């Protein structure tokens, strides 16, 4: 039988402060200009104050039991890097179950993740840090990336148990009855992390005839970043606006982002930075059919979501996942416990 290892994770909560952390934040910004201090602070805020508490960690793991004759192994983790510390949930799950993490960091998020790994090592965790996963000696692996990367790892790691994730995106369904607080939350879910990441809302479904002008004004009033942080984002906005103007498609200028129309019959696509897609529905059944058809391409959906959709959240909650809001709906802890069963 194993034992949950949560003490090192709890102690990590107090590490995101002080001169060393500030130097790490600065280094992360130099290596990845999308990682501003404000974006990094958003990423670690929930960790510090909500997720890395004894209560939260205990509640997360209380749903699981170690199998009989269970033994820890070495688990490779190939991390994404599109958001600050986006690979932390996988690392925490491997640490908590007692496995040895073999971390292959993203080049886009190396300073932040290395800081976390070093703090966990200070608390006695054995964590390997590699430039690529070893060809032998792993008992399982978790890999996150685009669809091409997922297919590559499916072949490369075919001999061991794997949890592989590809590209996904998130959407919101509006009715026109949303409150200002709900739209403030939607603005965060649209534009926090510049709209990058699988939990960022990239497409809105609105009723036919919905007036976009009040919506864009209210969203623009609640952008989760300051102009000083948004120099490159502003360039992306100007580019998206120019491309929309030349395309001949229906679009709406939000003055800091654009809305581009996509017929509801069309499936998911990836918008440009500073661009949000919108589709119109005449019957909620159209949205339900769309969500059902494309559920394997979606991470979560918020707003007026049918109860049949498995990963629905309230408006403003897409960027606030809890421990059990597993990416792609695949239970990471269950996967890790099955690996250690002999």
C-alpha positions in Angstrom: 0.0 0.0 0.0 1.1 3.6 -0.7 0.8 6.8 1.2 -0.3 10.2 -0.1 2.6 12.6 -0.2 1.0 16.1 0.3 3.4 17.8 2.7 5.8 18.9 0.1 3.0 20.3 -2.0 1.6 22.2 1.0 4.9 23.8 1.8 5.2 24.9 -1.9 2.4 27.4 -1.3 4.7 29.7 0.7 7.5 29.7 -1.9 5.9 32.0 -4.5 7.4 35.2 -2.9 10.7 36.8 -2.1 13.7 37.7 -4.1 14.3 34.3 -5.7 10.8 34.0 -6.9 10.9 37.6 -8.3 14.1 36.7 -10.2 12.4 33.6 -11.5 9.4 35.6 -12.7 11.7 38.1 -14.5 13.6 35.2 -16.1 10.4 33.6 -17.3 9.4 36.9 -18.9 12.7 37.2 -20.7 12.4 33.7 -22.2 8.7 34.0 -23.0 7.4 37.5 -23.6 3.8 36.3 -23.2 4.5 35.5 -19.6 4.0 38.9 -17.9 4.2 39.3 -14.1 0.4 39.7 -14.0 -0.2 36.5 -16.0 2.1 34.6 -13.7 0.5 36.0 -10.6 -2.9 34.8 -11.9 -1.5 31.4 -12.5 -0.1 31.0 -9.0 -2.8 32.8 -7.0 -5.2 29.8 -6.8 -2.3 27.5 -6.0 -1.1 29.7 -3.1 -4.5 30.4 -1.5 -6.8 27.5 -2.5 -5.3 24.4 -4.1 -2.1 23.8 -2.0 -3.9 23.7 1.4 -4.2 20.6 3.5 -8.0 20.7 3.1 -8.0 21.0 -0.6 -5.3 18.3 -1.2 -7.0 15.9 1.3 -10.4 16.4 -0.3 -8.9 15.8 -3.8 -7.3 12.5 -2.9 -10.1 11.3 -0.5 -11.9 9.7 -3.5 -9.1 7.3 -4.2 -7.6 4.2 -2.5 -4.2 2.7 -3.2 -4.5 -0.8 -4.7 -3.2 -3.8 -2.8 0.4 -4.7 -3.7 1.0 -1.2 -5.1 4.5 0.0 -5.8 5.6 3.4 -7.1 7.5 3.7 -10.4 9.1 6.3 -12.7 6.6 8.5 -14.6 7.6 10.6 -17.5 5.9 14.0 -17.9 6.1 15.9 -21.1 4.8 19.4 -20.3 3.1 22.0 -22.4 4.3 25.6 -22.0 1.6 27.8 -23.4 0.6 29.0 -19.9 2.6 29.7 -16.8 3.0 26.4 -14.8 0.5 24.6 -17.0 2.2 21.3 -16.3 2.0 21.6 -12.5 -1.2 19.6 -12.0 0.4 16.5 -13.6 3.6 17.0 -11.5 1.5 17.4 -8.3 -0.4 14.2 -9.1 2.7 12.2 -9.6 4.3 13.6 -6.4 1.2 13.0 -4.4 0.9 9.3 -5.4 4.6 8.7 -4.5 5.8 8.0 -8.0 9.1 9.5 -9.2 8.5 12.3 -11.8 10.8 12.4 -14.8 10.1 15.9 -16.1 10.7 17.0 -19.6 9.8 20.7 -19.4 8.7 23.0 -22.2 11.3 25.5 -23.4 8.5 28.1 -23.0 8.1 27.5 -19.3 11.4 26.3 -18.1 12.3 28.9 -15.3 9.0 28.6 -13.5 8.8 24.9 -13.6 12.5 24.5 -12.6 11.8 26.8 -9.6 8.9 24.5 -8.5 11.0 21.3 -9.0 13.8 22.7 -6.9 11.5 23.7 -4.1 10.0 20.2 -4.1 13.4 18.7 -4.1 14.2 20.8 -1.0 11.4 19.0 0.7 12.8 15.5 -0.1 11.0 14.8 -3.4 13.1 12.8 -5.9 12.4 14.5 -9.3 14.4 13.9 -12.5 14.8 16.8 -14.9 15.6 15.7 -18.5 15.8 17.2 -22.0 13.9 14.2 -23.5 12.3 11.2 -22.0 14.6 8.1 -21.6 14.0 5.3 -24.0 13.9 2.7 -21.2 13.1 2.6 -17.5 9.8 4.4 -17.4 6.7 2.7 -16.0 4.3 5.2 -17.6 4.1 8.7 -19.1 1.9 11.7 -19.4 2.3 14.0 -22.4 0.5 17.2 -23.4 0.8 19.0 -26.6 -0.7 19.5 -30.1 -2.3 16.7 -32.0 0.8 15.9 -33.9 2.8 15.7 -30.7 0.2 13.4 -29.2 0.4 11.0 -32.2 4.2 11.1 -32.0 4.2 10.1 -28.3 1.6 7.4 -29.0 4.2 5.7 -31.2 7.3 6.5 -29.2 5.8 5.4 -25.9 3.7 2.5 -27.1 5.4 0.0 -24.8 4.2 1.6 -21.6 0.9 3.0 -20.2 0.4 6.6 -21.4 -2.0 9.4 -20.8 -1.8 11.6 -23.9 -3.5 14.9 -24.6 -3.9 16.8 -27.8 -5.4 20.2 -28.8 -8.7 21.2 -27.3 -10.6 24.4 -26.8 -13.5 25.9 -24.8 -16.7 27.7 -25.7 -19.5 29.7 -24.1 -23.2 29.8 -24.7 -25.0 33.1 -24.1 -28.8 33.8 -23.9 -28.8 37.6 -23.5 -29.8 37.5 -19.8 -26.2 37.5 -18.4 -25.4 39.8 -15.5 -22.5 42.2 -15.5 -20.7 40.0 -13.1 -21.1 37.0 -15.4 -19.8 39.0 -18.3 -16.8 40.2 -16.2 -16.1 36.5 -15.6 -16.5 35.7 -19.3 -14.0 38.5 -20.1 -11.4 36.8 -17.9 -12.1 33.4 -19.5 -11.7 34.9 -22.9 -8.6 37.0 -22.4 -6.7 35.8 -19.4 -3.5 34.3 -20.7 -4.2 36.2 -24.0 -6.8 33.6 -25.0 -4.2 30.9 -25.1 -4.7 27.5 -23.5 -7.3 24.8 -23.8 -9.6 26.4 -21.1 -9.7 29.8 -22.7 -13.1 30.6 -24.3 -12.5 31.0 -28.0 -16.1 30.8 -29.4 -19.4 32.3 -28.3 -22.8 31.0 -29.2 -25.5 33.7 -29.1 -29.2 33.8 -30.1 -30.1 35.0 -33.6 -30.4 38.8 -33.6 -28.2 39.2 -30.5 -26.8 42.8 -30.2 -23.0 42.5 -30.1 -22.3 46.2 -29.4 -23.3 46.2 -25.7 -21.5 42.8 -25.2 -18.2 44.0 -26.6 -18.4 47.2 -24.6 -18.9 45.3 -21.4 -16.2 42.8 -22.2 -13.7 45.5 -23.1 -14.4 47.2 -19.8 -13.3 44.1 -17.9 -10.1 43.0 -19.8 -7.8 41.2 -17.3 -4.6 43.0 -18.3 -3.4 46.6 -18.4 -2.3 48.4 -21.6 1.3 48.4 -20.3 1.2 44.6 -20.3 -0.4 44.3 -23.8 2.1 45.7 -26.3 2.4 42.5 -28.3 -1.3 41.7 -27.8 -2.1 45.2 -29.3 -0.1 44.3 -32.4 -2.0 41.0 -32.7 -5.3 42.9 -32.4 -4.4 45.3 -35.2 -3.4 42.3 -37.4 -6.6 40.4 -36.6 -8.7 43.5 -37.4 -6.9 44.0 -40.7 -7.3 40.4 -41.7 -11.0 40.5 -40.9 -11.5 43.7 -42.9 -9.9 42.1 -45.9 -11.7 38.8 -45.6 -15.2 39.8 -46.5 -16.6 37.9 -43.5 -19.0 39.3 -40.9 -17.0 40.8 -38.0 -17.4 43.2 -35.2 -14.7 45.5 -33.7 -14.4 45.5 -30.0 -11.6 48.1 -30.1 -9.3 45.8 -28.2 -10.4 42.5 -29.9 -12.6 41.5 -32.8 -15.5 39.1 -33.1 -15.5 37.1 -36.3 -18.7 35.3 -37.4 -18.6 31.5 -38.0 -21.7 29.7 -39.1 -22.9 27.3 -36.5 -22.6 24.4 -38.9 -18.8 24.8 -38.9 -16.8 22.8 -36.4 -14.0 24.1 -34.0 -11.2 26.2 -35.4 -8.4 28.1 -33.7 -8.8 31.9 -33.8 -6.0 34.4 -33.9 -4.9 36.1 -30.7 -7.2 39.0 -30.0 -9.9 37.3 -32.1 -13.1 35.6 -30.8 -15.4 33.6 -32.9 -19.2 33.9 -32.7 -22.0 31.8 -34.0 -25.7 32.3 -33.9 -28.4 29.8 -32.9 -32.1 30.0 -33.5 -32.9 27.0 -31.2 -30.9 25.8 -28.2 -31.1 22.3 -29.7 -28.6 23.5 -32.4 -26.1 24.2 -29.7 -26.7 20.9 -27.9 -26.1 19.1 -31.2 -22.9 21.0 -31.9 -21.6 20.3 -28.4 -22.4 16.6 -28.7 -20.8 16.4 -32.2 -17.6 18.1 -31.1 -17.3 17.1 -27.4 -14.0 15.2 -28.0 -12.5 18.5 -29.3 -13.6 20.6 -26.3 -12.1 21.0 -22.9 -15.0 22.7 -21.2 -18.1 24.8 -22.0 -19.7 27.5 -19.9 -23.0 29.4 -19.7 -26.3 28.0 -20.9 -24.9 24.5 -21.4 -27.2 21.5 -21.7 -26.9 19.1 -18.7 -25.8 16.3 -21.1 -22.4 18.0 -21.7 -19.9 16.4 -19.3 -17.5 19.3 -18.6 -19.8 22.3 -18.2 -18.9 25.2 -15.8 -20.4 28.5 -14.8 -19.6 31.7 -16.6 -16.3 33.0 -15.3 -15.1 29.6 -14.0 -13.3 28.1 -17.0 -9.9 29.5 -15.8 -10.5 28.2 -12.3 -10.1 24.4 -12.4 -10.0 22.4 -9.3 -7.9 19.3 -8.7 -10.6 17.0 -10.1 -11.2 19.1 -13.3 -8.9 16.8 -15.2 -7.7 17.8 -18.7 -9.7 16.0 -21.4 -11.8 14.5 -18.6 -9.3 11.8 -18.0 -8.6 11.0 -14.3 -4.9 11.5 -13.8 -4.7 10.0 -10.3 -6.7 6.9 -11.3 -4.2 6.4 -14.2 -1.2 6.7 -11.8 -2.7 4.3 -9.3 -3.3 1.7 -12.0 0.3 1.9 -13.1 1.6 1.0 -9.6 -0.7 -2.0 -9.2 1.1 -5.4 -9.3 
